[in-house]
């Protein structure tokens, strides 16, 4: 089992460079930043910190320069609101500059107003996301890419640099809906759900689907994990491979005691598992 943290970084919170160094010093393997570009100017739905978030590509690049081994996670990147060629370039560049530390968590999102402001039709967001991932994987692994789909059509095109990780940084499919496991089997490298009741059974179902599809066991990272030893043991027994503990968008005085608490839970789990 690996352990990391997730946080929505804002201009009001601890500097992400200092945070990255602190998270690394406490022994965690990864840090994950979410993605909201803006909030439509209507009441409700998105919490204040969601529309004050730093851009995850730039924030994670800053963390990469301040750390040595910490994995750089997107938790999650709303790919349907971004151009896939630019994303492929940005992810490959970040993976190169960080020495192969990118974990590319993705999702189709839920805020329909935010999607529409980016020109995305919410009704077709999942089929668009699939094509975007296929395009990016092709750009990362092939010298020349040609693609013709329902939403996207390219080619032939060339794109460099290529990522350090081979064949590419893992694409971690977020979500807990009824069809998410099939999306993971279809074009994902890992599943990236929020913690929820019954997740252990769904992890086991995912591995049955993977075996039926001729795939090796699929890594699972659970976000918003409670720092509870029994819960973590239950997740591990089901096949979860990484747990993320959540941090508030605040200063060091509030964040560091939580890191100390989470690190103690992780250490106790490791000690029990030896």
Long-range contacts (C-beta under 8 A, 24 or more apart in sequence): 1-232, 1-235, 1-236, 1-240, 1-241, 1-242, 1-243, 1-269, 1-270, 1-273, 2-29, 2-30, 2-241, 2-242, 2-243, 3-28, 3-29, 3-242, 3-243, 3-244, 3-245, 3-262, 3-266, 4-28, 4-29, 4-30, 4-31, 4-32, 4-71, 4-73, 4-221, 4-242, 4-243, 4-244, 4-245, 5-30, 5-31, 5-32, 5-244, 5-245, 5-246, 5-247, 5-259, 5-262, 6-31, 6-32, 6-33, 6-34, 6-73, 6-75, 6-223, 6-224, 6-244, 6-245, 6-246, 6-247, 7-31, 7-32, 7-33, 7-246, 7-247, 7-248, 7-249, 7-255, 8-33, 8-34, 8-49, 8-50, 8-53, 8-249, 9-33, 9-53, 9-54, 9-59, 9-249, 10-49, 10-52, 10-53, 10-54, 10-249, 11-52, 11-54, 12-52, 12-249, 12-250, 13-248, 13-249, 13-250, 13-251, 14-250, 14-251, 14-252, 14-255, 16-54, 16-59, 16-62, 16-63, 17-62, 17-63, 17-65, 17-66, 18-66, 18-252, 19-63, 19-255, 20-62, 20-63, 20-66, 20-67, 20-70, 21-66, 21-67, 22-252, 22-255, 22-256, 22-259, 23-70, 23-259, 24-67, 24-68, 24-69, 24-70, 26-259, 26-260, 26-262, 26-263, 27-263, 27-266, 27-267, 28-70, 28-259, 28-262, 28-263, 28-266, 29-69, 29-70, 29-71, 29-242, 30-70, 30-71, 30-72, 30-73, 30-103, 30-242, 30-244, 31-63, 31-70, 31-71, 31-72, 31-73, 32-73, 32-74, 32-75, 32-103, 32-105, 32-223, 32-244, 33-59, 33-60, 33-73, 33-74, 33-75, 34-74, 34-75, 34-76, 35-74, 35-76, 35-77, 35-78, 36-78, 36-111, 36-114, 37-78, 37-81, 37-114, 37-118, 38-114, 38-117, 39-114, 40-111, 40-113, 40-114, 40-117, 42-113, 45-111, 45-113, 46-111, 46-114, 49-249, 52-249, 57-90, 57-94, 60-94, 60-102, 61-94, 61-97, 64-94, 64-97, 64-98, 64-101, 65-97, 69-101, 70-101, 71-101, 71-102, 71-103, 72-98, 72-101, 72-102, 72-103, 73-102, 73-103, 73-105, 73-172, 74-102, 74-103, 74-104, 74-105, 74-106, 75-105, 75-174, 75-192, 75-223, 75-244, 76-105, 76-106, 76-107, 76-172, 76-174, 76-192, 77-104, 77-105, 77-106, 77-107, 78-106, 78-107, 78-108, 78-109, 78-114, 79-106, 79-107, 79-108, 79-129, 79-132, 79-133, 80-108, 80-109, 80-115, 80-118, 80-120, 80-125, 80-128, 80-129, 80-132, 81-109, 81-114, 81-115, 81-118, 81-120, 82-118, 84-131, 84-132, 84-135, 84-136, 84-139, 84-152, 85-135, 85-139, 85-154, 85-157, 85-159, 87-132, 87-136, 88-135, 88-136, 88-139, 88-140, 88-159, 89-159, 91-136, 91-140, 91-163, 91-169, 92-139, 92-140, 92-159, 92-160, 92-161, 92-162, 92-163, 93-161, 95-163, 95-164, 95-165, 95-169, 96-161, 96-163, 96-164, 98-164, 99-164, 100-163, 100-164, 100-165, 100-169, 102-163, 102-165, 102-169, 103-169, 103-170, 103-172, 103-221, 104-169, 104-170, 104-171, 104-172, 105-172, 105-174, 105-192, 105-221, 106-133, 106-171, 106-172, 106-173, 106-174, 107-173, 107-174, 107-175, 107-192, 108-175, 124-151, 126-179, 126-183, 127-151, 128-152, 130-183, 130-186, 130-187, 133-171, 133-187, 133-188, 134-187, 136-168, 136-171, 137-167, 137-168, 137-171, 137-187, 140-167, 140-168, 140-169, 141-167, 141-168, 170-219, 172-219, 172-221, 176-202, 181-205, 181-206, 181-209, 182-209, 184-218, 185-209, 185-210, 185-213, 185-215, 185-218, 188-218, 189-218, 189-219, 190-218, 190-219, 190-220, 190-221, 191-218, 191-219, 191-220, 191-221, 192-220, 192-221, 192-223, 193-220, 193-222, 193-223, 194-222, 194-223, 194-224, 195-222, 195-223, 195-224, 195-225, 195-226, 195-231, 199-235, 199-238, 199-240, 200-234, 200-235, 200-237, 200-238, 200-240, 201-238, 203-235, 203-238, 203-239, 203-240, 204-238, 204-239, 206-239, 207-239, 227-261, 227-262, 227-265, 228-265, 229-265, 229-268, 229-269, 229-272, 232-265, 232-269, 233-269, 233-272, 236-269, 236-273
